[in-house]
Amino acid sequence: MEPAALLAQHGIAPGTLEPAPAPPARRPTLDRVMAMPPRPCSACGDMAVTARAVTFAGAGHRWVDLCRDHALAVWRPSRVPPTLAEIAADLRAAAEAAGLLSREGAAGK
């Protein structure tokens, strides 16, 4: 689920969230998460354990602070193939596409 969908489920308008720098905002995000006292979750009000700068259509860049459960709800699953053979095949295909490996060289490996 995307942060916008999570907030919509909870009736939170993005425009009510604090303005944020353009993503990725790594250092400001770390500073925000480490600040005391902890901020409330943007969705439920519990203690936030993570934050991210999110770009919303019509509202611009906004901070979305999330508790553990809501952070997990918007976690993107890994797109890495599940087996080493599939990872190796993807790497070979990328190397071929970049011209770093010829098809003949890949066949012998």
N, C-alpha and C positions, 0 to 999 in steps of 0.2 A: 504494500500500500504506500502511496506517496504521502508526504506530509500534508499537502493540501486536502487530500481526501480524509485523512485523520482529523484535521481541524474542522472540516465540514461536518463530519459525524458528530462532533462535540459542539457544533454551533458557534465556532470561533471564527470571526472574520479576520482575514490576514491583516487588514488595515489597522487593527487594534494592537498588533504586535509591534515591538520596538524595531525601529529601522536598523538595518545591519549593513556591513560592507558587502561588496560583491563577492559571491562565492568563487573559489574556495577561500575562506578567511581563516586560515590555519591558526596563526598566532592569536588573533582576537577571539577565536573560538576557545582555545586553551585558556586564555585569560578569563573568559566568561565562565567556563566550567569550574575553574579553580577559585573563583571569587567567593568571599564569605560575606554575608550568609548565602547559602545556596538559593538559586532562583526557583520559583514554582514551575511545574510542568505547564506548558502552554495549553495542553488539552484538559488536564484534570486538577491541577493545582498541587499535586503531591511534589515532593522534593525532586528537582531535576538533577539528572546525573550526566546529561549530555546536552549539547547545543549544536545547532547548525544554522548557517546563513542560507536561507531559501529564497529564490526569486519567484514572486507571485505575479501573475498577470493583473495589472491594474493597481497593485500595491507595492511593486518594486521588491527590493531586498529586505527581508525581515528575519529577525531572530526567532527560531523555533527551539525552545528549551523543552526537553522531554525527560520524563521519569523512566525508569528501567523498562516497565511494561510497554509504554508507548514507543520508546526507542526501538524495542524489539519488533513492534508492529510495523515500523517503517523501514526495517533492515532489509536491504536488497540481498537476495540470495546470490551466492557466488556463481559466476558464469564460467568458472574453470571446469574443464572436463573432469569427471570423477576418477579416471584411471590414468596411470602413467603413460600407457600406450596412446591414449587419446590426446594427452598433453603433448607428447612427442610428435604426434601427427600434426597437431595444430602449429607447433613450433617449426616443423619442416615446411609446412604450407606457407607460413609467414616468411620464412627465409627464402623460399622459392619466389614468392611474390615480390620480395625486396631485391631479388637478383643476387642474393648471397649464396645460393645453392642451386645447382642445376638439377634437373630431373634425373639425369644419369647418376649424379653424385648421391642423390637421395635414395636411389634404388639399391645401391650397394651398401647402404648403412643399415 
